[in-house]
Amino acid sequence: MKIAFLSGTSIAKSSLFDDWTAREVETVHGKAIVRSRGDFVLLNRHGPSYLPPHAINHRANIQALADLGYRDVVALCSVGSLQTELPPGTVLSCADYISFRPFTFSDTELRAQGPEIANNLIPRIAAALPYPIPQGKVYVQTPGPRFETRAEVRVLRQWGGDVVGMTAAAEADLCREIGLNYNLLCIVDNFANGLNGSSLSPEAFRELVRANQEKVNDLFRRLLALFA
């Protein structure tokens, strides 16, 4: 089965894909770097030299996957939890989202089609995992690159958000527009700023991401086996 995997820093720190073939894809929206093996392709949304969230060329990334003939995308996003029942280490799936900066391929047309997350593969993925994954959650995308203030976190919780991140809504907008099925998996790296008494620092965040790395590696091993 042809699957495009879309991820971020967890991929850059994993050795699972070291032997995959890397290549550059030129699109009408710019270049993207992908790695491939068989029917699978992998795209690091931040690029080889790490672009912060607000600087990512989402148009080029999603256009590259479409140009390569992929229709099913499985994305993994690092998120902060807005709910105490979703602690660090939780793997979940979001079915809807809130975005402060909607994305489109067109700068001249009104897009009347309602955005959505297809999640056509999530039931199959959930059934193959050895642990339950909460589904139907709401993702909130903030612009980045900084974390949210405590006041912003309080507002996002009031709006019904379950997790907060800086990339997935942009990818979901563009996938919907270009006809790709976007499947969203999230791994909680931290509680959002101020939630559950948390106080974020760069050092603490890096340690939380490091602690989740083996879980991410195991998740990708299972995904590769599932769709082989």
C-alpha positions as CSV (number, residue, x, y, z in Angstrom):
1,M,0.0,0.0,0.0
2,K,1.3,3.4,-0.9
3,I,1.6,5.5,2.2
4,A,3.2,8.9,2.7
5,F,4.5,9.5,6.3
6,L,4.8,13.1,7.4
7,S,6.6,13.8,10.7
8,G,9.1,16.2,12.3
9,T,11.9,16.2,14.8
10,S,11.1,12.6,15.9
11,I,12.1,11.4,12.5
12,A,15.3,13.4,12.5
13,K,16.3,11.7,15.7
14,S,15.4,8.2,14.6
15,S,17.7,5.7,12.9
16,L,14.8,3.7,11.4
17,F,15.0,5.6,8.1
18,D,18.8,5.9,7.7
19,D,18.9,3.5,4.8
20,W,16.0,5.0,2.9
21,T,16.8,6.8,-0.3
22,A,16.8,10.6,-0.1
23,R,15.9,12.8,-3.0
24,E,14.8,16.3,-3.7
25,V,11.4,17.0,-5.2
26,E,10.9,20.3,-7.1
27,T,7.3,21.6,-7.0
28,V,5.6,24.7,-8.2
29,H,5.7,25.9,-4.6
30,G,9.3,25.1,-3.9
31,K,11.5,22.2,-3.0
32,A,10.9,19.3,-0.6
33,I,13.2,16.5,0.6
34,V,11.8,13.1,0.9
35,R,13.1,9.6,1.7
36,S,11.6,6.5,0.1
37,R,11.6,2.8,0.3
38,G,9.4,0.6,-1.8
39,D,5.9,2.1,-1.8
40,F,6.6,4.3,1.3
41,V,7.8,7.8,1.3
42,L,8.8,9.9,4.3
43,L,8.8,13.7,4.6
44,N,10.3,15.6,7.5
45,R,8.1,18.7,7.6
46,H,11.0,20.8,9.1
47,G,13.4,19.9,6.3
48,P,17.0,18.6,6.6
49,S,18.3,21.7,8.4
50,Y,15.2,22.3,10.7
51,L,12.9,25.1,9.8
52,P,10.9,26.4,12.8
53,P,7.1,25.9,12.5
54,H,6.3,29.4,11.2
55,A,8.9,29.1,8.4
56,I,7.8,25.6,7.0
57,N,6.9,25.6,3.4
58,H,3.7,23.5,3.8
59,R,2.7,24.1,0.2
60,A,5.8,22.5,-1.1
61,N,5.6,19.6,1.3
62,I,2.0,18.7,0.5
63,Q,2.4,19.4,-3.2
64,A,5.5,17.1,-3.3
65,L,3.4,14.2,-1.9
66,A,0.7,14.8,-4.4
67,D,3.1,15.0,-7.3
68,L,4.7,11.7,-6.3
69,G,1.3,10.1,-6.6
70,Y,0.4,9.6,-3.0
71,R,-3.2,9.9,-1.8
72,D,-3.0,8.6,1.8
73,V,-0.9,10.6,4.3
74,V,-0.2,9.5,7.9
75,A,1.1,12.4,9.9
76,L,2.7,12.3,13.4
77,C,2.7,15.5,15.3
78,S,4.3,16.5,18.6
79,V,1.7,18.3,20.7
80,G,1.1,19.9,24.1
81,S,-1.8,18.6,26.1
82,L,-4.6,20.9,27.0
83,Q,-6.4,18.3,29.1
84,T,-5.1,16.6,32.3
85,E,-6.4,13.2,31.2
86,L,-4.0,13.3,28.2
87,P,-0.6,13.2,29.9
88,P,2.8,13.2,28.2
89,G,3.4,9.9,26.3
90,T,-0.2,9.6,25.2
91,V,-0.7,8.7,21.5
92,L,-4.0,10.0,20.1
93,S,-5.8,11.0,17.0
94,C,-7.6,14.3,16.2
95,A,-10.7,14.5,14.1
96,D,-11.1,18.3,14.0
97,Y,-9.0,21.4,14.5
98,I,-8.9,25.1,15.1
99,S,-6.4,27.3,13.2
100,F,-5.4,30.9,13.6
101,R,-3.9,30.9,10.1
102,P,-5.8,28.8,7.5
103,F,-3.6,27.6,4.6
104,T,-4.5,27.4,0.9
105,F,-2.8,26.8,-2.4
106,S,-4.6,29.7,-3.9
107,D,-4.1,33.4,-3.2
108,T,-6.9,34.5,-5.4
109,E,-9.9,32.2,-4.8
110,L,-12.4,31.7,-2.0
111,R,-12.3,28.0,-0.8
112,A,-15.9,27.2,0.0
113,Q,-15.2,23.5,0.7
114,G,-15.2,22.8,4.4
115,P,-11.8,21.5,5.7
116,E,-11.7,18.2,7.4
117,I,-9.4,15.4,8.6
118,A,-10.1,12.2,6.6
119,N,-8.7,9.7,9.1
120,N,-9.6,6.9,6.7
121,L,-6.7,4.8,8.1
122,I,-7.0,5.6,11.8
123,P,-9.4,2.7,12.7
124,R,-7.0,0.2,11.1
125,I,-4.0,1.8,12.9
126,A,-5.8,1.9,16.2
127,A,-6.7,-1.8,15.9
128,A,-3.0,-2.7,15.3
129,L,-1.6,-0.9,18.3
130,P,-1.1,-2.7,21.6
131,Y,-2.5,0.2,23.5
132,P,-5.7,2.2,23.1
133,I,-5.5,5.6,21.4
134,P,-8.1,8.3,22.2
135,Q,-9.8,9.4,19.0
136,G,-11.9,12.3,17.9
137,K,-9.9,14.9,19.7
138,V,-9.6,18.6,18.7
139,Y,-6.2,20.0,17.6
140,V,-5.5,23.7,18.0
141,Q,-2.7,25.2,15.8
142,T,-0.9,28.3,17.0
143,P,1.5,30.2,14.8
144,G,4.7,29.5,16.7
145,P,7.6,29.4,17.1
146,R,7.2,30.1,20.8
147,F,5.0,28.1,23.2
148,E,1.7,29.5,24.2
149,T,1.3,31.8,27.2
150,R,-0.7,30.6,30.2
151,A,-3.5,33.0,29.3
152,E,-3.6,31.6,25.8
153,V,-3.8,28.1,27.1
154,R,-6.8,29.0,29.3
155,V,-8.5,30.4,26.2
156,L,-7.7,27.4,24.0
157,R,-9.2,25.1,26.7
158,Q,-12.4,27.2,26.8
159,W,-12.6,26.8,23.0
160,G,-12.7,23.0,23.3
161,G,-9.2,22.2,22.3
162,D,-7.6,19.0,23.5
163,V,-4.1,19.4,22.2
164,V,-2.0,22.3,20.8
165,G,0.6,22.3,18.1
166,M,2.0,24.4,15.3
167,T,1.7,22.3,12.1
168,A,-1.1,19.9,11.6
169,A,-4.0,22.2,10.7
170,A,-1.9,23.7,7.9
171,E,-1.2,20.2,6.5
172,A,-4.9,19.2,6.9
173,D,-6.1,22.3,5.1
174,L,-3.8,21.7,2.1
175,C,-4.4,17.9,2.0
176,R,-8.1,18.5,1.8
177,E,-7.7,21.1,-0.9
178,I,-5.5,19.0,-3.1
179,G,-7.4,15.7,-2.6
180,L,-5.1,13.8,-0.1
181,N,-6.4,11.8,2.8
182,Y,-4.9,13.2,5.9
183,N,-4.6,10.9,8.9
184,L,-3.5,12.6,12.1
185,L,-1.7,10.9,15.0
186,C,-0.3,13.0,17.8
187,I,2.1,12.2,20.6
188,V,1.9,14.3,23.7
189,D,5.3,15.6,24.7
190,N,4.2,18.0,27.5
191,F,1.4,19.6,29.3
192,A,0.6,23.0,27.9
193,N,2.1,25.9,29.7
194,G,0.6,26.2,33.2
195,L,-1.6,23.1,32.9
196,N,-1.4,20.7,35.9
197,G,1.2,23.1,37.5
198,S,3.6,22.7,34.5
199,S,6.2,25.3,33.7
200,L,7.9,24.9,30.3
201,S,11.6,25.5,29.6
202,P,13.7,24.5,26.6
203,E,15.6,22.0,28.7
204,A,12.5,20.4,30.2
205,F,10.9,20.2,26.8
206,R,13.9,18.5,25.2
207,E,14.0,15.9,28.0
208,L,10.3,15.1,27.5
209,V,10.8,14.7,23.7
210,R,13.8,12.4,24.4
211,A,11.7,10.3,26.7
212,N,9.1,9.8,24.0
213,Q,11.6,8.9,21.3
214,E,11.4,5.1,21.8
215,K,7.6,5.2,21.8
216,V,7.8,7.1,18.5
217,N,10.2,4.5,17.0
218,D,8.0,1.6,18.1
219,L,4.9,3.4,16.6
220,F,6.7,3.8,13.2
221,R,7.9,0.1,13.3
222,R,4.3,-1.0,13.7
223,L,3.0,1.4,11.0
224,L,5.6,0.1,8.5
225,A,4.7,-3.5,9.3
226,L,0.9,-2.8,9.1
227,F,1.1,-1.2,5.7
228,A,3.8,-3.5,4.2
